[in-house]
Amino acid sequence: MKIDISDKAIKWFQDELDVKPGDGVQFFVRYGGCGNIQTGFSLGVVKKDPEDPVVTVTEKDIHFYIETKDEWYFNGKDFSVDYDSTIDEIQFTHDIQED
C-alpha cells in the first residue's frame, strides 16, 4: 500500500490547512460520507503529527500518512490524492485491481 500525492493536492493542503514543511497530514476513516473504497465510510484529513503510522510518504517535507488503526479501510490498495479544480477540492482514487 502506498500514497501518491500530486503537486496540486499539496498546494491545496498548504492553502486550506495551512500545512508547512515538517507538518503531518493524516488520512483517517470516518463513518458516512461519500467514500469509494469501503461502503458506508469515507476519508477525512487532519493536520496532525503521526502516532502509529502504517504508511507514510513525504512530499515537500510534509508527512502524509495513514495510522495502523485505519489500515483495514484500504485493504492493502494504493491510493492517490489529486486536486480537482472544477470543484476546488481534493479527490481520492484507489487501485481497484484485485490481488
C-alpha positions as CSV (number, residue, x, y, z in Angstrom):
1,M,0.0,0.0,0.0
2,K,1.3,3.4,-0.9
3,I,0.1,7.0,-1.1
4,D,0.6,9.2,-4.1
5,I,0.1,13.0,-3.7
6,S,0.0,15.3,-6.7
7,D,1.7,18.7,-6.5
8,K,-1.7,20.4,-7.0
9,A,-3.0,18.5,-4.0
10,I,0.0,19.5,-1.9
11,K,-0.7,23.1,-2.8
12,W,-4.4,22.6,-1.7
13,F,-3.2,21.3,1.7
14,Q,-0.9,24.2,2.1
15,D,-3.6,26.7,1.3
16,E,-6.6,25.1,3.1
17,L,-4.9,23.5,6.1
18,D,-2.0,25.9,6.4
19,V,0.4,22.9,6.2
20,K,4.0,23.9,6.4
21,P,7.3,21.9,5.9
22,G,7.7,19.5,8.8
23,D,3.9,19.1,9.4
24,G,2.0,15.9,9.2
25,V,-1.3,15.2,7.4
26,Q,-3.3,12.2,8.5
27,F,-5.8,10.4,6.2
28,F,-8.4,8.8,8.6
29,V,-11.5,6.7,8.3
30,R,-14.8,8.3,9.2
31,Y,-18.3,6.8,9.3
32,G,-20.6,8.0,6.5
33,G,-19.9,10.4,3.7
34,C,-19.2,9.7,0.0
35,G,-16.3,7.3,0.1
36,N,-15.5,5.0,-2.8
37,I,-13.2,2.5,-1.1
38,Q,-15.4,0.9,1.6
39,T,-19.2,1.2,1.6
40,G,-20.5,3.4,4.4
41,F,-17.2,5.1,5.2
42,S,-15.2,7.9,3.7
43,L,-11.8,9.6,4.2
44,G,-11.1,12.6,6.4
45,V,-7.9,14.6,6.6
46,V,-6.4,16.5,9.5
47,K,-3.1,18.3,10.2
48,K,-1.6,16.2,12.9
49,D,1.7,14.5,13.9
50,P,1.8,10.7,13.4
51,E,1.4,8.4,16.4
52,D,1.4,4.9,14.8
53,P,1.7,5.2,11.0
54,V,1.4,2.2,8.8
55,V,2.3,4.0,5.6
56,T,3.9,7.4,5.2
57,V,5.0,9.5,2.2
58,T,6.9,12.7,2.5
59,E,6.5,15.3,-0.2
60,K,7.9,18.9,0.0
61,D,8.9,18.0,3.6
62,I,5.2,17.4,4.5
63,H,4.5,13.9,6.0
64,F,1.3,12.4,4.7
65,Y,0.3,9.2,6.5
66,I,-2.3,6.6,7.5
67,E,-2.4,5.2,11.0
68,T,-2.3,1.5,11.7
69,K,-5.9,1.6,13.1
70,D,-7.2,2.7,9.7
71,E,-5.3,0.3,7.5
72,W,-8.3,-2.0,7.1
73,Y,-10.1,0.6,5.1
74,F,-7.6,0.5,2.2
75,N,-7.5,-3.3,2.0
76,G,-3.8,-3.1,1.0
77,K,-4.6,-1.0,-2.1
78,D,-2.6,2.1,-3.2
79,F,-4.4,5.4,-3.3
80,S,-3.8,8.8,-4.9
81,V,-4.8,12.3,-3.9
82,D,-5.2,14.9,-6.6
83,Y,-6.8,18.3,-6.8
84,D,-10.0,18.8,-8.9
85,S,-10.2,22.5,-10.0
86,T,-13.9,22.1,-11.1
87,I,-15.0,21.6,-7.5
88,D,-12.0,23.3,-5.8
89,E,-11.4,20.2,-3.6
90,I,-9.1,17.2,-3.3
91,Q,-10.1,13.9,-4.8
92,F,-9.1,10.4,-3.7
93,T,-8.7,7.5,-6.2
94,H,-7.6,4.0,-5.4
95,D,-6.2,0.9,-7.1
96,I,-9.2,-1.2,-7.8
97,Q,-7.3,-4.2,-9.2
98,E,-7.8,-7.4,-7.2
99,D,-4.8,-9.1,-5.7
